[in-house]
């Protein structure tokens, strides 16, 4: 499954993810689970850092809201876990801190 220091997506349709979760459920000792917890947390942090690195201050982006609508914005600040944006056009001036997954680079 590994390919030169990056990992491919788990094949959910063929049960890779289900098998992994089932294996984790078999672990009854929290001392053993802490290793999995730490590995997941570390990978989460790496993924977030990689996502944040794609953005820069002044960059034009679009923000996806819960409604599914895209609104143009400008990146104002890169925080530790979120990106500070300011909407432009019809909602000009409204500011939000959002997870990078809700942003699309123009």
Protein Blocks (a to p, Z undefined) as FASTA:
>chain_A
ZZghiacdddfknommmmmmmmmmmpmbfklmmmmmmmmmmmmmmmmmmmmmmpcehiac
ddddfkopacddddfbdcfkbccdddehjlgoiacdddfklpccZZ
